[in-house]
Amino acid sequence: MRSLRMKVLLPIAAVLLLTSLGLLLKIQNPDFPIPSSLLAVILILFAFLPLGLLLNRVPARVLSRWMLPWNKLQAKLHKLPENRQVTIVILTAASAGLCYGLLQSWMQVAVEQGQVLSGIVRYPLDNAFYIYQVRAWNLWAQIAALGLRLGLSEIFMSVVLSALAGSLLIVGLALLIFAITKEPLIAVTGAFFSILVLYILRLTGFGGFSYPIVLVASAHTYGMLGLFFMLVCVGVLAVGRYRWGFFLLGLSVAAHPSLAIWTGLTVLVCILIEYSRIRDWIRYLPYGLLGLAISTASYLIQKVSYPILVVDPLAQQKYLPAYLKYWDVHRFAPLTNIVSTSLGILLLINFIVVSSTIFAQKDSYTEGSRFIGRFMTISIIMALIFSAWSQSMLPFTNVITVLLPSRFLNLAVFLYAAALIGLMRLYRNEVWVTHIVVLTILLLMLTAALPGLPQSLPDFPSLIIAPVALIRKLSVPHKKVVGPVVLLVMLIPFFRMMTEMNNFPIWAGVAVLTAALWVFLLRSDLTLAPDETFYRIPRRALVFFASMVLLAILVGVSYGQFRGGQMSFKHTYAVDPFWSEVEQGDGLLLTGSSEFYMSQLKGRRPVLIEVGGLDSLPYGIEGAPQVALLLKEVYGIDFFDPPVAARHQGALPNLPQVKALWESRSSAEWKRLAHRFGFSDILVRGDWELQLPVKARSSYMLLYQVP
């Protein structure tokens, strides 16, 4: 046996050693006549062989000893009533999410709005950015304003909102997984694996539907916390806490009005489908009305407390169509954007298959998971129908466009990630689950080592293998209808990738491999006992190793985002001397482009116009006349006919014509503009040379003063 082992291990060690030396030579001398991609592939493939041999030597009793505390705790939790289990899941997930959010803290844009609501930063009543900030009613800015009024700093309130976001995210995902698996520990740990699924989607090219998918480490408070709040609402309803679920649905209007409308409509359709239980649902209606009453009170307080000066009562009719046509980045052709990417098509297919699989479960304890499947299906149909409506000539098109139904699909992305983890747990004794984990790790390593490979390859296991394997779980009538349709539609992304991208051989090979896997998955008996091996490796050892690798990837990504969050705290008036100088100035601050987004928050100073957030106009359309005037007079940009580089950006990027105009203005011209519009300082990039005295400078910014 020892000689056989030496015969196997010595050649592997020799290949690994030679390959490593080849990579070192290639790094030292790029002209070394061996392709680096070939060396990387050899290194990765051969690294898994000794790993398999190592895992094969791990005794089962060692793994059992490692898992003993977990198994004991899981057994104790299973003996508790389900209500107690739900409470434990919520408390544990909230605590874990709080820590996760604290480690992913970022400066929050809601705190910028809180500066205005608290009176720390004051604006003229006709300022467009002021109008937006007092019109954009939401609970998160009110929380930030309360903290600032109590004397807390902007950094502290940003950390609070980030921690709250982490708690909402983990609680929502954990409740969804618990509704499917009925296992408290799996629910909490599975929430973090769901986050990893979402990270992989982001890292491999999928940004989200209409709005980006954000995971705590982001400054975009409203979309992030609003989406997580809706996730909690669905999770609470899925685990049967209907009183709290309806209350949170009523309160969700204050969390994010547009997402609350779509979530409420979807829940309403789910209720109407179960018409036999309509009397039971009506019993919980007062709790929803209570939440709605709190939301209404929050809205009225903000509405009455902050007056605005309306220049043009007909601004919505004049400026909103032009904004949607030329400037908006999120609402531009929403249905086209949904189906324009291959990953988007694959995700929609996966949503349908996963929701069908969940909904097909007929056991009595799966009522919550069937609600998730029903909600996913209805939300997808509703988002697609109303997205098509927003691109039509039907009545109320502008209203539906502003409500942005395509964005609602991002909630389905989070539901999909949680449902996939839950189903993998339910079907853990099937080979396809292990295939997904192992292939995902392999493809992540390959795409990291080979920059030339398509970045969407790591999505291949979860987006291709999972739906086909789940089709096997459907009943025969469902399988005959859903199966052929899904398999045919899934070919569309491959044909698109082959025709649109310059990697035909790669995607042709992927298509062939996919067809082989489909046949294998649909026609084979894939059930394994828990103690069987997977390619001669004990499954428990392989799952343990894969879990550690995936968690290491999650920790690595999270650490990178932690560093980014720390950098966002450094660029504020409380830490950075440059922004401290910005804070000391009087009058409004003028910024040169969208690169200086959130300057008000960083410098605690009002801005003349937030050119980095022109996508805020639909929420404060009364300020559109002033925006159009400032763009024309100060930036030389026509609101009704912007340059191509600025169209559908939702912001004003760094444009050479603006730089040339500003550098050509004399000091006297700047004085006239400053006197007319009320600004005193100008913030631009370090390579802009204005005919004004420099007040402060940093490594990449200049602050000019208008004398």
FIMAR-923002 format. One line per 10 residues: number of its first residue (from 0); their letters; for each residue x, y, z of C-alpha. Coordinates in Angstrom, 2 decimals, padded with zeros to 5 digits. Layout:
N
NUM = a = X:Y:Z  ...
! end
This chain:
707
0 = mrslrmkvll = 000.00:000.00:000.00  002.85:002.37:000.89  004.60:001.76:-002.43  001.34:002.37:-004.31  000.83:005.61:-002.42  004.37:006.71:-003.22  003.83:005.90:-006.90  000.80:008.21:-006.89  002.02:011.01:-004.65  005.55:011.41:-006.03
10 = piaavlllts = 004.46:012.23:-009.62  001.82:014.64:-008.27  004.38:016.36:-006.04  006.82:016.57:-008.97  004.19:018.13:-011.26  003.18:020.63:-008.57  006.81:021.58:-007.93  007.62:022.04:-011.62  004.42:023.99:-012.22  005.14:026.29:-009.28
20 = lglllkiqnp = 008.67:026.90:-010.58  007.21:027.63:-014.02  004.83:030.19:-012.56  007.67:031.87:-010.66  009.77:032.04:-013.84  006.79:033.43:-015.73  006.30:036.15:-013.11  009.97:037.09:-013.24  010.14:036.93:-017.04  006.84:037.46:-018.91
30 = dfpipsslla = 008.53:036.29:-022.13  009.19:032.83:-020.69  007.90:030.42:-023.42  005.13:028.71:-021.38  001.54:030.03:-021.28  000.74:031.18:-017.74  -002.85:030.03:-018.20  -001.66:026.45:-018.81  000.46:026.55:-015.66  -002.44:027.89:-013.61
40 = vililfaflp = -004.83:025.19:-014.83  -002.30:022.42:-014.08  -001.66:023.85:-010.63  -005.37:024.04:-009.73  -006.28:020.60:-011.09  -003.37:018.80:-009.46  -003.91:020.61:-006.17  -007.26:018.82:-005.83  -005.72:015.34:-006.18  -003.65:015.35:-002.96
50 = lglllnrvpa = -006.59:017.11:-001.30  -008.84:014.18:-002.23  -006.29:011.69:-000.91  -005.97:013.70:002.30  -009.72:013.88:002.85  -009.98:010.18:002.11  -007.75:009.52:005.11  -009.90:011.53:007.56  -011.52:008.96:009.87  -015.28:009.18:010.19
60 = rvlsrwmlpw = -015.01:009.26:013.98  -012.90:012.45:013.79  -015.58:014.24:011.80  -018.27:012.90:014.11  -016.34:014.25:017.11  -016.04:017.67:015.46  -019.77:017.72:014.73  -020.88:016.42:018.15  -021.64:019.83:019.77  -023.55:020.90:016.65
70 = nklqaklhkl = -025.62:017.70:016.63  -026.42:017.97:020.35  -027.55:021.58:020.05  -029.60:020.77:016.96  -031.33:017.90:018.77  -032.23:020.17:021.71  -033.66:022.83:019.41  -035.80:020.30:017.54  -037.53:019.37:020.80  -038.75:022.96:021.31
80 = penrqvtivi = -042.14:024.18:020.01  -041.92:025.79:016.58  -042.76:029.26:017.95  -039.78:029.04:020.30  -037.58:027.92:017.42  -038.67:030.93:015.35  -037.86:033.26:018.26  -034.41:031.70:018.64  -033.78:032.07:014.89  -034.76:035.75:014.99
90 = ltaasaglcy = -032.64:036.58:018.05  -029.61:034.61:016.90  -029.79:035.93:013.33  -030.27:039.51:014.58  -027.17:039.22:016.78  -025.07:037.65:014.03  -026.36:040.20:011.52  -025.55:043.04:013.90  -021.92:041.91:014.02  -021.86:041.43:010.25
100 = gllqswmqva = -023.29:044.92:009.70  -020.82:046.51:012.11  -017.92:044.93:010.21  -019.39:046.18:006.90  -020.12:049.74:008.09  -020.18:052.49:005.48  -021.10:056.18:005.38  -024.85:056.25:004.70  -026.67:058.64:002.37  -029.66:058.64:004.75
110 = veqgqvlsgi = -027.45:060.43:007.28  -026.94:063.16:004.67  -030.71:063.60:004.55  -030.73:063.46:008.34  -028.42:066.50:008.40  -031.16:068.52:006.69  -034.07:067.11:008.71  -032.20:067.79:011.97  -031.38:071.38:010.97  -027.60:070.88:011.06
120 = vrypldnafy = -027.34:071.78:007.35  -029.65:074.57:006.17  -030.73:075.37:002.61  -032.76:078.03:000.81  -036.35:076.83:000.52  -036.21:076.74:-003.30  -032.99:074.68:-003.51  -033.60:071.52:-005.56  -031.52:069.26:-003.34  -033.30:070.58:-000.25
130 = iyqvrawnlw = -036.69:069.93:-001.88  -035.68:066.35:-002.63  -034.41:065.72:000.90  -037.57:066.95:002.62  -039.87:065.32:000.03  -038.16:061.88:000.04  -039.96:060.58:003.11  -038.47:057.50:004.74  -037.95:056.06:008.19  -034.17:055.76:007.95
140 = aqiaalglrl = -033.51:059.48:007.45  -035.81:060.23:010.39  -033.82:057.84:012.58  -030.58:059.53:011.45  -032.06:062.99:012.13  -033.10:061.93:015.64  -029.58:060.70:016.40  -027.97:063.88:015.06  -030.32:066.03:017.14  -029.24:064.08:020.22
150 = glseifmsvv = -025.63:065.06:019.48  -024.43:061.84:017.85  -022.02:062.12:014.93  -022.62:061.29:011.29  -020.11:058.45:011.50  -021.88:056.93:014.51  -025.29:057.11:012.85  -023.86:055.52:009.69  -022.54:052.64:011.79  -025.97:052.28:013.45
160 = lsalagslli = -027.75:052.09:010.08  -025.15:049.64:008.73  -025.60:047.39:011.78  -029.38:047.60:011.37  -029.01:046.62:007.71  -026.93:043.58:008.66  -029.53:042.45:011.20  -032.44:042.85:008.78  -030.59:040.97:006.03  -029.58:037.96:008.14
170 = vglallifai = -032.97:037.78:009.91  -034.85:037.87:006.59  -032.71:035.18:004.96  -032.72:032.98:008.09  -036.52:033.11:008.38  -036.91:032.11:004.74  -034.54:029.16:005.11  -036.25:028.09:008.34  -039.63:028.14:006.59  -038.23:025.57:004.13
180 = tkepliavtg = -036.04:023.38:006.37  -037.50:023.78:009.90  -033.92:023.65:011.22  -032.88:026.68:013.34  -029.10:026.22:013.11  -029.21:025.58:009.37  -031.37:028.70:008.97  -028.84:031.01:010.64  -025.72:029.53:009.05  -027.48:029.15:005.71
190 = affsilvlyi = -028.18:032.89:005.69  -024.45:033.54:005.30  -024.18:030.96:002.51  -027.08:032.77:000.82  -025.01:035.96:001.01  -022.18:034.06:-000.66  -024.52:033.08:-003.52  -025.39:036.76:-003.94  -021.69:037.73:-003.82  -020.91:035.22:-006.58
200 = lrltgfggfs = -023.70:036.69:-008.71  -022.27:040.18:-008.21  -018.65:039.18:-008.74  -019.47:037.43:-011.99  -021.27:040.26:-013.72  -024.85:040.43:-012.44  -025.47:043.85:-010.91  -029.21:043.62:-010.33  -032.45:044.53:-012.06  -032.64:048.33:-012.64
210 = ypivlvasah = -030.91:048.97:-009.30  -027.72:047.31:-008.04  -027.83:044.43:-005.59  -026.31:045.85:-002.38  -025.17:043.80:000.60  -024.68:046.08:003.63  -021.31:047.52:002.52  -022.89:050.33:000.56  -023.78:054.00:001.00  -027.20:053.54:-000.66
220 = tygmlglffm = -029.29:053.31:002.49  -032.76:053.54:000.98  -032.59:050.66:-001.49  -030.50:048.53:000.87  -032.57:048.87:004.05  -035.84:049.05:002.12  -035.16:045.76:000.33  -034.00:044.05:003.53  -037.14:045.24:005.34  -039.33:043.68:002.62
230 = lvcvgvlavg = -037.27:040.48:002.98  -038.08:040.39:006.70  -041.79:040.97:005.96  -041.90:037.96:003.62  -039.85:035.84:006.05  -042.11:036.64:009.01  -045.21:035.73:006.98  -043.53:032.54:005.73  -042.91:031.26:009.28  -046.53:031.93:010.26
240 = ryrwgffllg = -046.12:035.07:012.40  -049.04:036.76:010.66  -049.72:039.47:013.25  -046.17:040.73:013.08  -046.09:040.15:009.33  -049.10:042.36:008.66  -047.84:045.00:011.10  -044.47:045.13:009.33  -046.22:045.32:005.96  -048.04:048.45:007.15
250 = lsvaahpsla = -044.81:049.89:008.51  -042.93:049.03:005.30  -044.52:052.05:003.59  -042.24:054.22:005.74  -039.25:051.96:005.00  -039.51:052.26:001.20  -042.84:053.41:-000.32  -042.43:051.99:-003.84  -041.11:048.59:-002.74  -043.86:048.48:-000.10
260 = iwtgltvlvc = -046.52:048.98:-002.79  -045.24:046.05:-004.87  -044.71:043.83:-001.82  -048.18:044.61:-000.50  -049.80:043.92:-003.88  -047.98:040.58:-004.13  -049.05:039.53:-000.63  -052.62:040.58:-001.47  -052.63:038.33:-004.56  -051.20:035.47:-002.46
270 = ilieysrird = -054.05:035.94:000.01  -056.71:036.07:-002.70  -055.39:032.81:-004.17  -056.06:031.16:-000.80  -059.63:032.45:-000.78  -060.74:029.60:001.48  -058.73:031.21:004.32  -059.89:034.76:003.65  -061.61:035.03:007.06  -058.39:034.05:008.80
280 = wirylpygll = -056.48:036.71:006.90  -059.06:039.40:007.78  -058.37:038.75:011.47  -054.86:040.11:011.02  -055.92:043.22:009.10  -055.98:045.51:012.21  -052.28:044.85:012.76  -051.54:045.99:009.21  -053.66:049.10:009.77  -051.70:049.85:012.95
290 = glaistasyl = -048.41:049.73:011.02  -049.93:051.87:008.29  -051.10:054.42:010.89  -047.54:054.74:012.22  -046.29:055.22:008.65  -048.94:057.87:008.00  -048.00:059.76:011.18  -044.34:059.65:010.14  -045.24:061.06:006.72  -047.45:063.85:008.07
300 = iqkvsypilv = -044.82:064.98:010.58  -042.19:065.33:007.85  -044.66:066.92:005.41  -045.75:069.61:007.88  -042.36:070.31:009.46  -040.41:071.21:006.32  -041.90:073.82:003.96  -040.65:074.26:000.40  -040.92:077.06:-002.16  -042.52:075.82:-005.39
310 = vdplaqqkyl = -041.37:077.87:-008.40  -043.39:076.10:-011.11  -046.58:074.19:-010.15  -046.53:072.44:-013.54  -042.96:071.13:-013.14  -044.05:067.49:-013.20  -045.72:067.85:-016.59  -042.83:069.80:-018.12  -039.72:068.21:-016.66  -040.52:064.61:-015.66
320 = paylkywdvh = -040.91:063.30:-019.25  -037.62:064.96:-020.25  -035.84:063.54:-017.23  -037.12:060.03:-017.93  -036.16:060.34:-021.59  -032.65:061.77:-021.24  -031.32:061.42:-017.70  -032.80:058.48:-015.82  -030.53:055.46:-015.45  -032.87:053.13:-013.55
330 = rfapltnivs = -036.16:053.52:-015.39  -034.81:053.57:-018.94  -036.37:050.62:-020.85  -036.79:048.42:-017.74  -038.20:045.37:-019.54  -035.43:045.52:-022.13  -032.81:045.69:-019.37  -034.28:042.62:-017.67  -033.98:040.36:-020.71  -030.92:042.00:-022.28
340 = tslgilllin = -028.38:039.95:-020.31  -027.92:036.21:-020.37  -027.51:036.12:-016.59  -030.81:037.95:-016.23  -032.57:035.32:-018.35  -030.96:032.48:-016.41  -032.01:034.02:-013.12  -035.62:034.39:-014.23  -035.61:030.70:-015.25  -034.15:029.74:-011.87
350 = fivvsstifa = -036.75:031.83:-010.04  -039.54:029.95:-011.78  -038.02:026.49:-011.26  -037.13:027.07:-007.59  -040.53:028.56:-006.79  -042.25:025.68:-008.63  -040.23:023.12:-006.68  -041.07:024.74:-003.35  -044.72:025.14:-004.25  -044.91:021.49:-005.35
360 = qkdsytegsr = -044.22:020.27:-001.80  -047.45:018.87:-000.39  -046.51:018.07:003.21  -048.44:019.89:005.91  -045.29:021.39:007.47  -044.32:023.09:004.19  -047.08:025.72:004.25  -044.52:028.48:004.81  -042.25:027.33:002.01  -045.22:027.14:-000.37
370 = figrfmtisi = -045.95:030.77:000.51  -042.38:031.63:-000.55  -042.84:029.81:-003.86  -046.17:031.51:-004.47  -044.73:034.93:-003.59  -041.73:034.44:-005.91  -043.90:033.42:-008.85  -046.40:036.26:-008.43  -043.68:038.88:-007.89  -041.93:037.86:-011.12
380 = imalifsaws = -045.15:037.96:-013.14  -046.16:041.30:-011.62  -042.74:042.89:-012.21  -042.67:041.78:-015.85  -046.24:042.94:-016.57  -045.82:046.38:-015.01  -042.35:046.81:-016.55  -043.91:046.24:-019.96  -046.67:048.69:-019.01  -044.08:051.35:-018.13
390 = qsmlpftnvi = -042.69:051.13:-021.68  -046.13:051.33:-023.30  -048.49:054.17:-024.20  -051.14:053.06:-021.70  -052.58:055.41:-019.04  -050.58:056.11:-015.85  -047.32:055.18:-017.57  -045.33:057.91:-015.79  -046.69:056.89:-012.38  -045.77:053.23:-012.91
400 = tvllpsrfln = -042.37:054.24:-014.29  -041.55:056.26:-011.17  -042.60:053.31:-008.97  -040.04:051.21:-010.90  -041.60:047.70:-010.95  -038.48:046.09:-012.46  -036.61:046.90:-009.24  -038.98:044.58:-007.39  -037.24:041.63:-009.08  -034.23:042.25:-006.82
410 = lavflyaaal = -036.33:040.96:-003.92  -036.82:037.74:-005.90  -033.01:037.47:-006.20  -032.68:037.38:-002.40  -035.59:034.94:-002.12  -033.91:032.74:-004.73  -030.60:032.66:-002.83  -032.32:031.66:000.42  -034.61:029.13:-001.29  -031.66:027.52:-003.10
420 = iglmrlyrne = -029.78:027.01:000.17  -032.92:025.64:001.81  -033.58:023.18:-001.02  -029.95:022.05:-001.03  -030.37:021.23:002.65  -033.60:019.32:002.01  -032.00:017.31:-000.81  -028.54:017.06:000.79  -028.34:013.31:000.09  -028.35:013.87:-003.67
430 = vwvthivvlt = -025.27:014.08:-005.84  -026.25:017.35:-007.55  -025.87:019.29:-004.29  -022.26:018.21:-003.94  -021.67:018.89:-007.65  -022.83:022.48:-007.20  -020.51:023.14:-004.27  -017.42:021.51:-005.79  -017.90:022.99:-009.27  -018.51:026.46:-007.85
440 = illlmltaal = -015.24:026.36:-005.92  -013.33:025.04:-008.95  -014.75:027.67:-011.30  -014.12:030.48:-008.84  -010.48:029.43:-008.64  -010.21:029.08:-012.42  -011.70:032.51:-013.17  -009.43:034.07:-010.53  -006.37:032.41:-012.09  -007.35:032.99:-015.72
450 = pglpqslpdf = -008.53:036.55:-016.41  -009.44:035.59:-019.97  -012.25:033.28:-018.88  -015.83:034.65:-018.79  -016.53:036.00:-015.31  -019.99:034.42:-015.32  -018.62:030.84:-015.31  -018.94:030.37:-011.50  -022.68:030.91:-011.87  -022.83:027.79:-014.07
460 = psliiapval = -023.41:025.21:-011.27  -026.19:027.01:-009.38  -027.91:028.46:-012.46  -027.65:025.38:-014.73  -027.40:022.26:-012.59  -029.80:023.32:-009.84  -032.91:023.97:-011.97  -032.53:020.77:-013.96  -032.00:018.73:-010.81  -034.98:020.37:-009.14
470 = irklsvphkk = -037.21:019.50:-012.08  -036.77:015.89:-010.97  -038.57:016.84:-007.74  -041.74:017.95:-009.47  -044.70:015.65:-009.90  -045.04:013.92:-013.27  -047.67:016.35:-014.71  -045.60:019.38:-013.64  -042.42:017.78:-014.92  -043.88:017.16:-018.36
480 = vvgpvvllvm = -044.91:020.81:-018.69  -042.13:022.67:-016.87  -039.20:020.43:-017.84  -039.15:020.78:-021.66  -039.95:024.50:-021.50  -037.14:025.22:-019.04  -034.61:023.13:-020.95  -035.42:024.88:-024.24  -035.41:028.38:-022.75  -032.09:027.73:-021.00
490 = lipffrmmte = -030.45:027.31:-024.39  -031.13:030.97:-025.21  -028.35:032.41:-022.99  -025.79:030.05:-024.53  -026.70:031.04:-028.08  -026.54:034.71:-027.05  -023.12:034.25:-025.46  -021.80:032.40:-028.51  -022.97:035.08:-030.94  -022.29:038.21:-028.88
500 = mnnfpiwagv = -018.97:037.38:-027.21  -015.55:036.55:-028.61  -015.31:033.23:-026.81  -017.30:030.88:-029.03  -015.19:027.76:-028.23  -015.60:028.25:-024.48  -019.35:028.66:-024.55  -019.78:025.90:-027.11  -017.94:023.59:-024.74  -020.07:024.78:-021.83
510 = avltaalwvf = -023.23:024.12:-023.87  -022.10:020.55:-024.66  -021.17:019.94:-021.04  -024.53:021.33:-019.95  -026.45:019.02:-022.29  -024.52:016.03:-020.91  -025.25:017.09:-017.34  -028.93:017.54:-018.13  -029.17:013.97:-019.44  -027.19:012.68:-016.47
520 = llrsdltlap = -029.29:014.54:-013.91  -032.65:013.70:-015.41  -032.06:010.01:-016.10  -029.84:008.84:-013.25  -030.58:007.67:-009.74  -028.64:010.29:-007.81  -029.61:009.55:-004.23  -026.73:008.89:-001.82  -026.78:007.69:001.74  -025.20:010.16:004.20
530 = detfyriprr = -022.11:008.00:004.69  -021.40:007.20:001.03  -018.43:008.60:-000.83  -018.32:011.15:-003.61  -015.62:010.18:-006.11  -013.97:008.05:-003.36  -013.96:010.98:-000.92  -016.18:010.76:002.21  -019.07:013.15:001.68  -018.92:014.49:005.22
540 = alvffasmvl = -015.25:015.35:004.81  -015.87:016.95:001.42  -018.83:019.00:002.66  -016.83:020.12:005.70  -013.90:021.21:003.53  -016.15:022.92:000.98  -017.95:024.82:003.73  -014.64:026.06:005.11  -013.50:027.17:001.64  -016.77:029.00:000.92
550 = lailvgvsyg = -016.70:030.68:004.32  -013.08:031.71:003.67  -014.18:033.30:000.37  -016.99:035.12:002.21  -014.59:036.36:004.88  -012.12:037.51:002.21  -014.76:039.48:000.31  -016.15:040.91:003.53  -012.69:042.04:004.64  -012.21:043.91:001.36
560 = qfrggqmsfk = -015.51:045.68:001.90  -014.56:046.40:005.52  -011.48:048.24:004.26  -013.63:050.22:001.84  -015.99:051.21:004.64  -013.11:052.42:006.78  -011.93:054.59:003.89  -015.39:056.14:003.58  -015.20:057.24:007.24  -011.82:058.88:006.69
570 = htyavdpfws = -013.15:061.21:003.98  -015.32:063.30:006.30  -014.97:066.69:007.97  -014.37:065.01:011.37  -011.25:063.16:010.17  -009.95:064.67:006.91  -008.37:068.19:007.14  -009.49:068.96:003.57  -013.17:068.29:004.31  -012.77:070.16:007.59
580 = eveqgdglll = -011.75:073.19:005.51  -014.81:072.66:003.32  -017.01:072.73:006.42  -015.61:076.09:007.55  -016.90:077.94:004.49  -020.04:080.04:004.28  -022.62:079.87:001.52  -023.39:077.02:-000.84  -020.77:074.66:-002.26  -020.52:074.14:-006.04
590 = tgssefymsq = -019.11:070.79:-007.27  -017.69:070.05:-010.70  -019.11:066.58:-011.40  -020.66:063.43:-009.95  -017.25:062.42:-008.58  -018.07:064.57:-005.53  -021.23:062.70:-004.60  -022.33:063.16:-000.97  -020.24:066.31:-000.53  -022.87:067.65:001.86
600 = lkgrrpvlie = -022.40:064.64:004.15  -018.60:064.71:003.98  -018.29:068.46:004.50  -021.45:069.17:006.53  -022.23:071.95:004.13  -025.12:072.68:001.73  -024.48:072.25:-002.00  -025.85:074.34:-004.84  -026.84:071.25:-006.83  -026.10:067.54:-006.27
610 = vggldslpyg = -024.95:066.61:-009.76  -024.00:063.16:-008.46  -027.63:062.47:-007.56  -029.77:063.77:-010.39  -031.68:060.49:-010.15  -033.36:062.04:-007.09  -035.43:064.36:-009.29  -038.55:062.12:-009.56  -038.87:062.26:-005.75  -038.65:066.06:-005.66
620 = iegapqvall = -039.76:067.11:-009.12  -040.66:070.60:-007.81  -036.92:071.35:-007.88  -036.51:070.43:-011.56  -036.82:074.05:-012.86  -033.88:075.14:-010.70  -031.85:072.07:-011.79  -032.45:072.90:-015.44  -031.48:076.55:-014.85  -028.25:075.67:-013.00
630 = lkevygidff = -027.21:073.09:-015.56  -027.62:075.71:-018.31  -026.11:078.75:-016.59  -023.34:077.16:-014.50  -022.42:073.96:-016.38  -023.41:074.88:-019.93  -025.60:071.74:-020.23  -029.09:071.74:-021.73  -031.48:069.75:-019.50  -033.69:068.98:-022.51
640 = dppvaarhqg = -030.79:067.99:-024.78  -027.79:066.76:-022.72  -024.58:065.47:-024.34  -024.42:061.77:-025.16  -021.88:061.09:-022.38  -024.35:062.34:-019.78  -027.48:060.58:-021.00  -029.02:057.87:-018.82  -026.37:058.29:-016.16  -028.60:059.68:-013.43
650 = alpnlpqvka = -025.79:062.14:-012.77  -023.45:064.61:-014.47  -020.13:062.84:-015.12  -016.77:064.53:-015.50  -017.21:066.19:-018.93  -014.37:067.90:-020.85  -016.71:070.66:-022.08  -017.58:071.58:-018.49  -013.90:071.65:-017.55  -013.10:073.88:-020.55
660 = lwesrssaew = -015.99:076.25:-019.74  -015.04:076.62:-016.09  -011.34:077.15:-016.83  -012.21:079.86:-019.40  -014.35:081.89:-016.97  -012.77:084.98:-015.50  -012.85:085.86:-011.83  -015.48:088.54:-012.55  -017.75:086.01:-014.26  -017.47:083.67:-011.27
670 = krlahrfgfs = -018.36:086.55:-008.95  -021.52:087.30:-010.92  -022.60:083.65:-010.86  -021.78:083.32:-007.16  -023.79:086.45:-006.32  -026.74:085.26:-008.43  -026.93:081.67:-007.10  -025.44:082.03:-003.62  -022.32:079.81:-003.71  -018.93:080.85:-002.32
680 = dilvrgdwel = -016.60:077.84:-002.86  -016.02:075.49:-005.79  -014.90:071.86:-005.43  -013.19:070.29:-008.48  -010.61:067.69:-009.45  -006.95:068.47:-008.92  -006.27:068.94:-012.65  -008.88:071.73:-013.07  -007.22:075.17:-013.20  -009.78:077.88:-012.47
690 = qlpvkarssy = -009.02:081.59:-012.47  -009.70:081.78:-008.73  -007.60:081.56:-005.55  -007.07:078.07:-004.09  -008.50:077.70:-000.58  -007.50:074.07:000.13  -006.04:071.12:-001.71  -005.75:067.37:-001.31  -004.05:064.67:-003.36  -006.83:064.71:-005.97
700 = mllyqvp = -009.14:067.66:-005.15  -009.00:071.44:-005.14  -011.23:073.85:-003.26  -011.43:077.27:-004.95  -012.82:080.35:-003.24  -014.85:083.00:-005.02  -013.54:086.33:-003.67
! end
